[in-house]
Amino acid sequence: MTNSNPYLFERSSKRRRGYPSETAVKRGDRVVHGHKELHEKLGNNDLCPCGSGRCFQAVLS
């Protein structure tokens, strides 16, 4: 390479322009093919299913 330009590539930000972030994308209806059961997974910050109103993580500890 004979090009001595140190900036061969453009610097780009981590978030591309023109693409919506994943949080802004609206999820469509879920389609299930065959006989599959859908189970909702609980995250640490989700409310506990026991109805206490506390976060699931706080109930576990």
MARMI-25159 format. One line per field, with one value per residue (C-alpha): residue in three letters; chain; x, y, z; residue number from 1. Coordinates in pm, 1 decimal, always signed. Example, Ala and Ser with C-alpha at 12.3 -4.5 7.8 and 13.67 -1.06 7.14 Angstrom:
BEGIN
resn = [ALA;SER]
chain = [A;A]
px = [+1230.0;+1367.0]
py = [-450.0;-106.0]
pz = [+780.0;+714.0]
resi = [1;2]
END
This chain:
BEGIN
resn = [MET;THR;ASN;SER;ASN;PRO;TYR;LEU;PHE;GLU;ARG;SER;SER;LYS;ARG;ARG;ARG;GLY;TYR;PRO;SER;GLU;THR;ALA;VAL;LYS;ARG;GLY;ASP;ARG;VAL;VAL;HIS;GLY;HIS;LYS;GLU;LEU;HIS;GLU;LYS;LEU;GLY;ASN;ASN;ASP;LEU;CYS;PRO;CYS;GLY;SER;GLY;ARG;CYS;PHE;GLN;ALA;VAL;LEU;SER]
chain = [A;A;A;A;A;A;A;A;A;A;A;A;A;A;A;A;A;A;A;A;A;A;A;A;A;A;A;A;A;A;A;A;A;A;A;A;A;A;A;A;A;A;A;A;A;A;A;A;A;A;A;A;A;A;A;A;A;A;A;A;A]
px = [+0.0;+144.4;-130.9;+2.2;-332.7;-384.9;-763.0;-839.4;-1181.1;-1449.9;-1513.1;-1865.2;-2062.4;-2169.1;-2531.7;-2591.3;-2799.7;-3114.8;-3171.8;-3421.0;-3295.5;-3417.6;-3633.2;-3817.9;-3908.7;-4263.2;-4291.3;-4563.3;-4788.6;-4604.4;-4671.8;-4645.6;-4607.3;-4701.6;-4781.0;-4552.8;-4629.6;-4528.9;-4380.4;-4316.2;-3968.7;-3925.2;-3638.2;-3479.2;-3663.4;-4005.2;-4275.8;-4303.8;-4590.7;-4698.4;-4869.3;-4656.8;-4570.5;-4199.0;-3936.5;-3863.5;-3496.8;-3588.6;-3813.0;-3536.9;-3277.9]
py = [+0.0;+329.5;+541.0;+710.3;+847.3;+732.7;+769.2;+502.1;+430.7;+669.1;+681.2;+576.6;+598.4;+281.5;+347.6;+365.1;+646.8;+554.0;+232.3;+238.5;+112.2;-226.4;-68.9;+147.2;-143.8;-260.9;-634.5;-795.8;-1085.0;-1404.4;-1692.6;-2048.3;-2333.8;-2675.8;-2763.6;-2549.8;-2408.8;-2048.0;-1988.4;-1637.9;-1603.2;-1393.7;-1149.1;-1023.3;-690.7;-833.9;-839.0;-1161.0;-1384.5;-1443.5;-1102.2;-942.7;-646.6;-694.4;-757.1;-1122.2;-1070.4;-928.6;-1226.1;-1474.3;-1318.1]
pz = [+0.0;-102.7;+50.6;+364.4;+477.4;+840.6;+804.1;+547.3;+693.3;+806.5;+1176.8;+1255.9;+1572.6;+1750.2;+1664.1;+1291.0;+1159.1;+974.2;+1169.0;+1454.9;+1785.1;+1898.1;+2166.5;+1914.2;+1687.7;+1745.3;+1775.3;+1569.9;+1657.3;+1735.5;+1501.8;+1631.2;+1385.1;+1515.9;+1874.5;+2088.1;+2427.9;+2485.9;+2829.0;+2954.1;+3101.8;+3413.8;+3430.4;+3750.1;+3735.9;+3646.4;+3909.5;+4105.0;+3986.7;+4349.1;+4349.2;+4621.9;+4397.1;+4459.7;+4193.4;+4124.5;+4215.8;+4559.4;+4635.4;+4549.8;+4778.7]
resi = [1;2;3;4;5;6;7;8;9;10;11;12;13;14;15;16;17;18;19;20;21;22;23;24;25;26;27;28;29;30;31;32;33;34;35;36;37;38;39;40;41;42;43;44;45;46;47;48;49;50;51;52;53;54;55;56;57;58;59;60;61]
END
